[in-house]
Amino acid sequence: MIQDPNDPGMPPEAPEQRENDEKDEKDKNVNKADEASPSATPAAPGAPAFPRRIRSFVTRAGRVSTGQRRALDELGPRFVVPYAASPADWDTLFGRHAPRVLEIGFGMGASTAEIAAARPNEDFIGVEVHEPGVGALLKLIDEQQLTNIRIIQHDAVEVIEHMIEPGTLDGVHVFFPDPWHKARHHKRRLIQPTFVALLASRLKPGAYLHCATDWQNYAEQMLEVLGADPSLENTAADYAPRPDYRPVTKFERRGLRLGHGVWDLVFKRRRQ
C-alpha cells in the first residue's frame, strides 16, 4: 500500500535518511554546477575539441560579512591580484625579490596569515575561490599589518598554468583540500597525477610541496600520487611529522581530541 506522506499515521523520516537525502541532493547540485560551467560547454562546430576538466571545487554563495565586504572594497585593490592569462610580475606586485610560496585553497585564511607573520622574509600567494574567505584574509592582513601576502580569487589550476612561470616557486601548500569522500567523487580530488606534475613543474629544484589532510583514504591517495611523480622525492619514509610552520587549526585540535588522524606529506623537487 502506498502511504500518503501527509497521513499523520505515517512514521517520521529518520534523521539519517534526511541527512543522506540532503547529501544526495548536494551531489546532484554539484553535478549540475559542473554541467553548467563554461568548461562543460560543447565546442563550436569546427573548433578543436578539448576534454572537459573536472573541477575540484564548487563555488558556493557564502554570506560576506560587513567587515569582510569593507576589507574587500578597501584592501582588495592593493592585495588582490586580478587573474590574467599571462605570467605575473611578482617582484613588482610584492615590491621586492624574495622566496615565494603558493597556497591553494586557504579557506578563511587564519593559517595563511599566521605562517606569513612568522616568515616575513618570504612572500605568499594565496589562491581561493570563495569570496568570504578572501574577505576574511584581507581583514587579517589589515589587523596584523602583513605586507607579504597577495591573493588571487580564481581557479588554482588556471592560475598555476598561466600566472606562475616554471621553476619559480620555493614552496606549495595544499592544506586540507576537499576530500570528496564518496568513492564516485574521488575523481574530483585536487591531488591527481596531472595536477601534481603541473605543480612540480613550477617548483625550483629543491623546493617543497606540502599537503595535509584529515582523511586517511585521501592521505593514501596523496602518498601514491606524489610518490609516483618522477620529479618529486619524499622527505620522509611515508608521512611526515607536522612541520612547525603549519599551525594546528581549532578544527584539527578538536579532531585530534576525538582520536581523528591528520596526515602531512612533504615532498621536494629533485635537483637533477
C-alpha distance (Angstrom), angle and dihedral (degrees) to the residues before:
residue distance angle dihedral
M1 . . .
I2 3.84 . .
Q3 3.78 111.0 .
D4 3.77 122.5 -141.4
P5 3.84 107.6 -124.4
N6 3.82 87.6 -142.1
D7 3.79 90.8 58.4
P8 3.83 106.9 111.6
G9 3.78 88.5 -144.6
M10 3.80 92.4 63.7
P11 3.85 111.9 105.6
P12 3.82 114.8 -110.2
E13 3.78 118.0 -101.0
A14 3.80 112.6 -96.1
P15 3.82 115.9 -112.2
E16 3.82 89.7 -124.7
Q17 3.78 90.5 55.2
R18 3.80 91.8 49.3
E19 3.81 90.0 50.4
N20 3.80 92.1 49.9
D21 3.80 91.2 47.3
E22 3.81 90.3 50.9
K23 3.82 91.1 49.9
D24 3.79 91.6 48.8
E25 3.81 90.2 49.6
K26 3.80 89.7 50.0
D27 3.80 89.5 50.7
K28 3.80 89.6 52.3
N29 3.78 90.0 50.7
V30 3.81 90.6 49.4
N31 3.79 90.6 53.7
K32 3.81 91.2 46.8
A33 3.79 89.9 50.7
D34 3.80 90.0 54.0
E35 3.77 92.0 47.8
A36 3.79 90.1 51.0
S37 3.80 94.6 47.2
P38 3.83 119.3 107.3
S39 3.80 90.6 -115.9
A40 3.78 89.1 62.3
T41 3.81 94.2 53.9
P42 3.82 111.1 114.7
A43 3.78 114.3 -110.1
A44 3.79 117.7 -104.5
P45 3.81 116.5 -104.0
G46 3.77 109.8 -77.5
A47 3.82 94.1 13.2
P48 3.83 119.5 123.6
A49 3.79 112.3 -92.6
F50 3.80 115.4 -124.1
P51 3.82 121.4 -174.6
R52 3.80 113.6 -108.5
R53 3.79 110.8 -104.9
I54 3.79 114.0 -131.3
R55 3.78 107.4 -130.2
S56 3.79 119.8 -135.3
F57 3.80 93.2 -148.9
V58 3.77 141.2 50.0
T59 3.79 118.3 -145.7
R60 3.79 106.7 -125.4
A61 3.78 124.4 -164.1
G62 3.80 97.0 -123.5
R63 3.78 121.7 179.4
V64 3.80 114.3 -97.1
S65 3.80 111.5 -146.6
T66 3.79 123.3 -135.8
G67 3.81 90.8 -106.2
Q68 3.79 92.7 48.7
R69 3.81 91.4 49.2
R70 3.79 90.8 50.7
A71 3.80 90.1 50.1
L72 3.80 91.4 48.9
D73 3.79 91.5 50.7
E74 3.80 98.2 41.9
L75 3.80 103.6 31.9
G76 3.79 101.7 25.5
P77 3.81 94.5 82.6
R78 3.81 90.4 57.8
F79 3.80 103.4 37.4
V80 3.84 106.1 25.0
V81 3.79 113.4 81.0
P82 3.81 114.6 -153.6
Y83 3.78 114.8 -123.7
A84 3.79 114.3 -104.8
A85 3.78 131.2 177.5
S86 3.81 91.5 -125.3
P87 3.82 135.8 67.6
A88 3.79 114.8 -75.5
D89 3.80 122.5 -129.4
W90 3.79 95.2 -124.2
D91 3.82 95.0 176.4
T92 3.79 88.6 60.2
L93 3.81 93.9 42.4
F94 3.83 91.9 52.6
G95 3.79 94.9 34.1
R96 3.80 92.9 -127.2
H97 3.81 145.3 51.4
A98 3.82 111.0 -104.9
P99 3.82 140.9 138.9
R100 3.78 108.4 -67.4
V101 3.82 129.4 -145.3
L102 3.80 126.4 -172.0
E103 3.81 120.9 -149.4
I104 3.80 119.0 -164.5
G105 3.80 118.2 -153.5
F106 3.81 103.4 -0.5
G107 3.81 94.9 -178.3
M108 3.80 109.2 -158.4
G109 3.80 91.4 -8.7
A110 3.81 101.8 -120.9
S111 3.81 94.7 126.6
T112 3.80 91.8 42.1
A113 3.79 92.1 54.4
E114 3.81 92.8 45.5
I115 3.80 92.9 50.7
A116 3.81 92.8 45.6
A117 3.81 91.2 49.7
A118 3.81 90.8 51.3
R119 3.81 93.2 46.8
P120 3.82 105.1 43.2
N121 3.79 93.7 160.1
E122 3.81 91.6 64.3
D123 3.80 130.4 68.6
F124 3.81 123.2 -132.8
I125 3.80 128.4 -152.7
G126 3.81 110.8 -161.9
V127 3.80 120.3 -163.5
E128 3.81 118.9 -163.8
V129 3.81 132.2 152.6
H130 3.81 99.3 -159.6
E131 3.80 115.0 89.3
P132 3.85 97.6 -149.5
G133 3.81 89.0 57.2
V134 3.79 91.8 49.8
G135 3.79 90.0 50.2
A136 3.81 91.9 47.4
L137 3.82 92.8 52.4
L138 3.81 90.9 47.2
K139 3.82 88.3 55.0
L140 3.81 90.2 52.2
I141 3.81 90.8 47.9
D142 3.80 88.8 54.9
E143 3.82 96.1 43.2
Q144 3.82 93.0 48.7
Q145 3.81 95.6 35.5
L146 3.80 92.4 -126.6
T147 3.79 118.3 176.3
N148 3.81 101.0 175.0
I149 3.83 100.6 75.1
R150 3.79 129.6 87.2
I151 3.82 123.6 179.1
I152 3.79 133.5 -148.9
Q153 3.80 117.2 -167.3
H154 3.78 99.3 -155.9
D155 3.80 145.5 89.9
A156 3.82 106.8 -56.8
V157 3.80 94.3 -141.3
E158 3.79 92.5 58.2
V159 3.80 91.7 43.3
I160 3.80 91.6 53.8
E161 3.78 93.7 43.3
H162 3.80 95.6 49.7
M163 3.81 111.9 18.2
I164 3.82 102.7 38.6
E165 3.78 117.2 66.5
P166 3.83 120.3 -142.1
G167 3.79 117.3 -88.5
T168 3.82 96.4 12.7
L169 3.82 106.5 106.3
D170 3.80 124.9 89.7
G171 3.80 93.2 -164.4
V172 3.80 146.5 -3.7
H173 3.81 126.2 -149.2
V174 3.81 122.1 -159.9
F175 3.80 105.2 173.1
F176 3.80 120.9 -178.0
P177 3.80 100.0 -23.5
D178 3.80 117.3 -169.6
P179 3.85 104.5 -71.4
W180 3.81 94.6 -152.8
H181 3.77 85.9 -148.2
K182 3.81 99.2 -164.6
A183 3.79 112.3 91.4
R184 3.79 93.2 -129.2
H185 3.80 89.4 57.5
H186 3.82 97.7 49.3
K187 3.81 87.6 100.9
R188 3.83 86.8 68.6
R189 3.78 93.9 60.4
L190 3.78 113.7 118.3
I191 3.80 97.3 -134.5
Q192 3.80 102.2 77.1
P193 3.84 129.2 138.9
T194 3.81 96.0 -102.0
F195 3.79 93.5 48.8
V196 3.80 93.5 45.2
A197 3.80 90.0 51.8
L198 3.81 88.6 52.5
L199 3.81 91.5 49.8
A200 3.79 92.3 47.3
S201 3.81 90.9 52.4
R202 3.82 90.1 58.6
L203 3.81 94.3 51.8
K204 3.77 122.8 94.0
P205 3.82 115.0 -123.4
G206 3.80 105.7 -80.3
A207 3.82 93.4 18.6
Y208 3.80 118.9 130.8
L209 3.81 139.0 -120.4
H210 3.81 113.3 -156.8
C211 3.81 120.7 -169.3
A212 3.79 127.0 176.7
T213 3.81 132.1 -175.3
D214 3.79 139.3 166.7
W215 3.82 93.3 -149.1
Q216 3.81 112.3 90.2
N217 3.78 93.7 -156.6
Y218 3.80 90.7 54.1
A219 3.81 91.0 45.5
E220 3.79 89.0 55.7
Q221 3.80 90.8 50.0
M222 3.81 91.0 48.0
L223 3.79 91.3 51.1
E224 3.79 91.4 49.9
V225 3.81 95.5 46.1
L226 3.80 96.5 43.3
G227 3.79 91.9 44.4
A228 3.80 91.4 52.9
D229 3.81 94.9 55.8
P230 3.82 106.6 99.0
S231 3.80 93.7 -150.8
L232 3.83 93.8 58.1
E233 3.79 132.4 70.5
N234 3.79 127.5 -165.6
T235 3.80 117.2 -116.7
A236 3.83 90.1 -152.3
A237 3.79 137.2 39.4
D238 3.82 88.2 -100.4
Y239 3.84 119.9 -41.2
A240 3.79 118.9 24.0
P241 3.80 129.0 -133.8
R242 3.79 110.8 -102.3
P243 3.82 106.2 -87.4
D244 3.79 113.4 -122.3
Y245 3.79 92.0 -118.4
R246 3.83 94.0 63.2
P247 3.82 107.9 84.7
V248 3.78 120.6 -138.2
T249 3.81 106.2 -118.3
K250 3.80 122.6 -140.0
F251 3.81 89.6 -111.8
E252 3.80 91.0 50.7
R253 3.81 91.2 47.9
R254 3.79 90.5 51.6
G255 3.80 91.2 47.8
L256 3.79 91.6 50.4
R257 3.81 89.9 52.7
L258 3.79 87.9 53.8
G259 3.79 91.5 51.0
H260 3.80 97.2 -103.7
G261 3.79 117.9 148.4
V262 3.79 130.0 -124.3
W263 3.78 122.0 -161.3
D264 3.82 126.5 -159.1
L265 3.80 122.7 -166.3
V266 3.81 120.9 -168.9
F267 3.79 118.2 -174.7
K268 3.81 129.2 172.2
R269 3.79 132.4 -147.7
R270 3.79 109.3 -107.2
R271 3.78 114.5 -112.4
Q272 3.80 93.9 -138.1
